[in-house]
């Protein structure tokens, strides 16, 4: 059974930083990444990364975020800096299996940027 477990969210002050982690189990994964969904809005891309380290970033976080992964640990990380109130959202880990390209999602983790 494939599972993705996120950690590292919480309340952060504007201008602060955070690091999210997502540990996958039950499969190896090709693309892993992060998406986020604010109340009343669609789920948007934050960043993705391939096993070889090729990254793609969403426009809203480009230049303020770094996605990395540890293939041996089946873990993907997201570091975000210069956080803004508009970064407040539920952040979801996503991972795709190399066979059948099936997507899996974590349960989501809340990030709130507020003073």
N, C-alpha and C positions, 0 to 999 in steps of 0.2 A: 504494500500500500504506500503510495506516494504521499509524503507530508512535507510541508514547508512551514517552518516556525520562525516568526519574526520576533525581534527584541530590540530594545534601545530607544523606544519612543518616549514621549512625555511632554512636559511643559518646558519651553525654552524662551528666554527673553529675546526680543528683537536684537539682531546683530550677533547673536550667539551661534553656537555650532552643535551638531549632534552627529552620532554615528548609529546607523541602523544595521542590524545583522539579520541574515536569513539562512537557516540551516535546512538543507534538503535531505530527505531520506527516502529509501525505497526505489531509487533509480539513479542513473547518471543523467546529467542534463546537458543540453546544448546551450541555447541562449538562456541566460538568467537576467532578471532585472527587477526594477521597481516602477510602480505606477502609483498615482495618488488620486484621491477623489474628495473634493471639498463638498460641503452640504449644498445640495441643489445643482451640482455640476456633474459633468461626465467624468469618467475615469481617464486620466491623461498620463502619457508617458513621462517618467522622470529620467530613467536611464536604463540601458541594457548593455550586456557584455557577453562576448562569446568565450568559449574555452581558451582561445588563443589570445584573448585580451582586447579584441576590437570593441570599441565602445560607441554608443550612440546616446546623445543627451537631448532631452526636451528643451525647447527654447526658454522656458521659464526658469530653468535651473542652470543653464549653460554658463560656465565660468564660476559657479558657486558650489558645484558638486563634483564629487569624484566617486566613481563606482569601481570596485575591485572585486576579485573573487579568488578563493582558494579551492582549486579543483580537487585537491586531495581530501579536503574537508567538506566538499559539496556546499560551500558557503559563499554567499555574496554579501558584500558590504556597500553601504552608501554613506559617504561623509558629505554633510552639507554645512556650508559656512554662510556668514552674513544673512542669517535667516530673517525673513520678513513675516509680518502677520498673514500675508496672502499665501505663505507656505503651509498654513494650517490646513490639515487634511488627514484623512486616513490613508496610510501608506501600505500598499499591498506588494508583497513579493510575488514574482511570477517566474516560472521555470518551464522549459519545454523539453520533452523527451526527444532523444535523437531518432527513435523509432516511432513512426506514425505522427511525429510532430504534435504530440498532444500537450496542451497547456494546462498547467496546474497553478493554483493560487493559494497564498497563505490566507490566514483569517483576517489580516489587516491589523495595523497598529496606529494608534492615534498620535499625531504630532500637533501640538498647539504652540503657536508662537505668540506670546503676549507678555506685556509688562504687568 
